[in-house]
Amino acid sequence: MELVAIVEEAWGWTGLKPDRIVGDNDFGNLMIKDQSGRYWRLCPEDLYCKVIANSRAEIDQLSQDQEFLHDWHMTELAQQARERLGPLRPGFKFCLKIPGTLGGQYGGDNLATISLSGLIKA
């Protein structure tokens, strides 16, 4: 199943009608353009999928925001995950075994890897 279809099936309840995936990070966060031209962030470790920009101009502006970029790239956590778990295999992402919103720790023994499709479906 194509990733866009997986996103729609697993996260469509949020109102998202995905058109295409425009970005991802090492923790399986996805940046998704919807059918109306809005941009969403799907954040599996915090169990949310929400609009982050209403247009291409807004997403271009957001891509210059250092706070957003730091949060998006999750640099420190990704580095910790690579040190503990090694490099990612193709098609896999790092994840939190217990999501942060459910009390899971951001690091340590709570880090794991999972297929991207499995992460999005979970």
Buried (B, 14 or more C-beta within 10 A) or exposed (E): EEBBEBBBEBBEEBEBBBBEBEBBBBBBBBBBBBEEEBBBBBBBBBEBBEBBBEEEEBBEEBEEEEEBEEBBBBEEBBEBBBEEEEEBEEEBBBBBEEBBEEEBEBEEEBBBBBBBBBBBBE
